[in-house]
Amino acid sequence: MERPALVLGIFLLSVLFPWWVFMVAIAGVSFRFPLFLEGVIIAALYDMLYATHELFGIRFFVTAVALVVCFGIFFIRRSVRYDAFSS
């Protein structure tokens, strides 16, 4: 029940706040859940809804950042041993 509530919360953050706010939330949830790909899906929806132009020369910039964050934290999480990360 925790994961769907967090997905809904991040979706609401993506609707109400700028992209970097919910990107921080995606990074935090990625530490709790391995491969939090729901964050990438939400970022893709954000790009389809709000990105009417290229940001820093990249068409789907927020989706690219979400992919880097999710997979980067996945590999960091694998190399760090800490009991709170185990799910």
Residue, then its C-alpha position, 0 to 999 in steps of 0.5 A: m500500500e505504500r508504493p501506490a500512495l507514493v506514486l500518487g503523491i509524486f504524480l500530484l507533485s508533478v502536476l502542482f510543482p516544477w519538474w525539479v521538485f518531483m525529481v527530488a521526490i523520485a530520487g528519494v523514493s528510488f532509494r526505498f524501492p529498487l527500480f522505481l520505473e513509475g517515476v520515469i513513466i510520470a516524467a514521460l507524462y510530464d514531458m508529454l503534457y508540459a514540455t512544449h519546447e526543448l530544454f537544454g537542447i534535449r526534447f524529453f529532458v525530464t524523462a532523461v533525467a528521471l532515467v539517469v536518477c532511477f538507474g544511477i540510484f539503483f547502482i548506488r543502492r546495490s553498492v551500499r549496504y544499509d538495512a533501511f534500503s532493503s525491501 
